[in-house]
Amino acid sequence: MNPYTLFVADIHLQPEPDHPINQAFEKFLIDEAPKAEALYILGDLFEMWVGDDICLKQYASIVSKLKFLTDNGLPIYCQYGNRDFLMREGFWQATGIQFLAEPNQVNLYQHTYLIMHGDGLCTDDKGYQRMRSILRNSIVQWVFLNLSRKRRLAIGQKMRHGSAQHSQNKSKAIMDVNTQAACNLFKQYPNVEHIIHGHTHRPAHHKIESGQQTLHRWVLGDWQALTDGPSKLLRVSVSGPELIDYPC
């Protein structure tokens, strides 16, 4: 097989170390990730991150395995999701992972890919976009991270349950990517033919015809789907991108 790079998103690691998702991802880090030339995590690695001081202990097993991989030469890159955007320098140092802002252009095997979590493209969900703007405000984040550990955990749990309720009460169409928003992003990056993202939990390969050019939007699967069957991750090689099942 040709050398390849792996892309994953929406793992949603749980605070409970023995959770099936955590166990599956640890197995992935041991068995699959080392075979790749690099690993990109496009947001929502964690279900909830309320500060390095708390979560580095909660997720100690995963953190140590990520550090083992980076120490042994595997480049790992990560972007913020809508659940774990409060990771700070303590996390990056503890894991050796390199942070990437979004959107970010990645050159692989003579092609350029634009990578992002994807929630910024879900522009039909006006309420979510308003909340996203508030939560990404640096002052709001500073205030939150300076609350007591007990208070942060309580707020995190409340938001965790509130997010689940939000998803149940809105149509999937509203929470999905707006096609025009994706087209506008392609226009901002005319050298890019491929966008890779997660967030929607609706893995697919979408083609957009633009003049004489075919553009591609690759959507990664979520790891919560492992309870019902394999999830989708993306393997990129000299042959191009390919959505594959994990576990195979």
Summary of the structure (lengths in Angstrom):
residues: 248
radius of gyration: 17.7
end to end distance: 15.7
largest distance: 56.4
contacts: 782
relative contact order: 0.17
helix: 41%
strand: 24%
